Amino acid sequence: MRAVIQKVTEASVTVDGEIVGKIGDGLMVLLGIKPDDTDKDIDYIIDKITNVRIFRDDEDKMNLSVRDTGGELLIVSQFTLYADARKGRRPSFDRAAGREISLPLYERFLEKLSAVYDKNKIRTGKFAAMMDVALHNDGPCTILLDSEREF
């Protein structure tokens, strides 16, 4: 499982002209799922998302987590996080899970996230939809996460 987390002052997802998810200060999370992901992968990514210390404290040091600040989370599924563009000009998405595998894992991810973080502060995009994602990256601060620790 992979995630790209971006510290934002605001972010939103629009589908067919309608805003389906919108947050203020917090984290925009792009989530990629591969076929053999398990609860262990989910737990690792959730722990990192909610506890990574990338928000500034009173001394202007990146020392606080989204949990510490009470920030919001916008979770967006993105199979392209498993794109492989090393060969040729067209990326391969062979490592990304198909809908029949990724949808239940995505829903499980949201269920487990809601169990450890205030569900009133969690918003989502629309699974498998063409989404217009807008954000104001704060910093900018963007962190890559991989449950297999590939990077």
N, C-alpha and C positions, 0 to 999 in steps of 0.2 A: 504494500500500500504506500502510496506517495501523497504528499500534500505540499502545496505551496501556500505559505501563510504570508499575508501582507498586512502590516499595521496600517490602519486607515482612520481618517477622520469621518468618512462616510463611504458607503458602498451600496449599490443596488443591482438588482437583476430584473430585466424587463423581458417579457415574452409576449409576442403579438401585440405590442403597444401597451401592455398592462404591467405595472410593477408587481412582481410576485414576491420579492424579498428586498428589504431595505434596512440598513443599520446606520448608526452614528459611530462614535469612537469604538474601536475594537479591532477584530481580525476578519479579513476576507480570506476564506480557505477554499482553495481549489483542491479537489480530492480525486485521485486516480486509484483504480482498483484493478488488481490482476486476478486471474482465475484461482490461484491457490492461497489467497489471503484468508486468514482465520481471525478468531477473536483476539488472538495474541497480537496480530498486526493492528487491529482496530484499537486495542487498549494502548499500545505503544504510541500511535498517532494521537489519540485523544489526550494522553498524558502530556505529550510534547506541546500540543496546541494550547492546552489550558494552563500549563506551567512554565513555558519558556519565558524567560525574563527579557523582554524587549521594549517595555514601556519605561519611561523616565520617572525616577523618583524625585524627591524634593531637592536633591543635590545634582540633578540633571544627568544622572547615570542610568543606563539601561539596566534596571534592577528589579522591575516589577513585572508580573505576569498579567494576562487578561483577567485571571481570577482575582488578583490583587486589586485591579482597577475597576472591576465590575463591568468591563466592556462587553460589547455585543459580538456575536459570531454570525457570519454569513457563509454557509456551506454550499458549495457548488460542485456537482459532479463534473469531472473532466477527464474523459478517457485518453485524451491526447497527452497526458502526462507520461504515458507509456509509449509514446512515439519513438521510433528508432529511425533516425535520418542519417545514419553513418554511410549507407550505400545508396547510390543513385540520387535522384532528385525528389522522389515521392516517399514520404515517411511510411514505414510499416507500423501497423498497430496490433501486430500479432500478440504482443505481451499483455495487451489490455483485455480485461474480462468482457465478454459479451453481456448483453442486457439480462439474459436469464440467470447469470451468475452475479453480475454487478448490482442489479436492483435490490435483491435481498440483502447483500452485504452493505449497500448504501443505507438501506432502512435500518439494518442492525447497528450500523455506525451511529445514526441519528438517535436511535433508542438508547444506546449506551452513553452517548454524549449527554442526552437529556437526564440521565440518571446521576450524572456527576457535576452537571453545570445547569444553572437556572434556565429551564426550557423557555421562559418568557424572553430570554435574551438571545435565543437561537432562531435564525431565519435561514431559509434555503432558496435555491433556485428551483427550477422544474426539471426533474430527471429526464434525460434524453431529448430535451427540447433545444431548439436553436435559441440561445439566450444572448441578450445584449447586456454585458456586464460593465458597469461603470464604477470607478472608485477614485478616491483621492488618497494616494499612498502617503502616509505620514512618515517623513524622514528623508528620503524613502527608506523603508525597511522591509525587505523581502527575505524569507528564510525557506530553504528547501528541506523537506523531511522525507525519509525513506525508511520503512519499517525493517528492511534488510540491511540498512546502513550502507547502501551503495555509494552515498555521498554525504 
